Amino acid sequence: MRASSSRNLDSMALVTTAEVCDANPQLIVSGELRALQPIFQIYGRRQVFSGPVVTLKVFEDNVLIREFLEEKGNGRVLVVDGGGSLRCAILGGNPVVQAQNNGWSGIVVNGCIRDVDEINGCDIGVRALASHPMKANKKGIGEKHVPITIGGTRISDGEWLYADTDGILISRTELAV
């Protein structure tokens, strides 16, 4: 594999995250390729997804998440650092349906989701720590496009995310077969 910026997002579906790791030890050593800790549950119909990362940092508040998912996704992946809170859900079914309809590839939430049955019916990849029935606050507080850290892994806006049933990889550049 080599770094490239003109590959189809779906090309990774043919290569597993495990194969990417095996083929790129030098990128792992250099920190250009990182694996997120295996803390996420798999939701949504799309178990394999990838795309450029958009970062968001919030805490028990979902206003900014909804705002992002109302935009055209263009194959991007929204990565939300929800502070790992297990006290409420910061993502629900309606925004996920909107994300699917707006062309987002996936959503990774360091926090909880709800409306799991509805989300599992959507053709989008969703990863979250758990599900929780309580809804989030609506204050609109958070930070967009900032570097975030999830489980000790730093993730920056514009990096690339690759997810499958083995796990989630973050790469500084787009990977191509």
Summary of the structure (lengths in Angstrom):
residues: 177
radius of gyration: 15.0
end to end distance: 4.7
largest distance: 44.4
contacts: 602
relative contact order: 0.28
helix: 23%
strand: 36%
